[in-house]
Every structure is written in structure tokens, then in C-alpha cells.
Amino acid sequence: MGRHASGAEPVADPRSRRRAQVVTWLERAGLGVAAGAVTLLVLRWADVGWSTALLVGGAALVAVPLFAWVASTVPGHAHGSSDDASDRHH
């Protein structure tokens, strides 16, 4: 996630590119479902009421894929730039 989530070079074939986008969104949705379910279960285990647990679990279900998408829009780190940590020591 974040800057390191930038994928490989863009795929030239439109069908492959579309398939890659679908797979990416399915992965994000799966992560959201898992996060929502775990949040719901943990809150119920902690004896939080059903309505609150469902509300917070639903928020996780939506927020996790949304934040994964936002993180994917951040430009990647340019390798070999002068901002490397090794350059700061000199």
C-alpha cells in the first residue's frame, strides 16, 4: 500500500489492462470485506452492541478499499534521486 503499491509498467493490451484493473479492485474489495468482518467480530467479542459493531464494521468495509485506492494514486519514489537517505549523510 502507499507509494510502494505502484505496479509494473502499464500493459499495452486493452483486455489485459482491463483484467488487471478488475483483479486489483477485487483484491481491494476482498481486503475490505476481511477488514469489515474482523472488525465486526472483534467488536462483538468485546461486547459492543450489534448496531455499533455493524456501523464500524461497515465503515471498515468501505474505508479500507477507498484508502487503498487513494494510496495507489500517490506517485512512486524515484530510484536514484538525490533525496536518498544515503545522500543526506554527506
ZIBELJO-V754098 format. One record per helix or strand of 3 or more residues. SS is the DSSP state (A for helix, B for strand). FROM is the first residue (numbers start at 1). LEN is the number of residues. If there is no record, write none. Layout:
BEGIN
ss->SS from->FROM len->LEN
ss->SS from->FROM len->LEN
END
This chain:
BEGIN
ss->A from->2 len->4
ss->A from->14 len->32
ss->A from->50 len->23
ss->A from->85 len->4
END
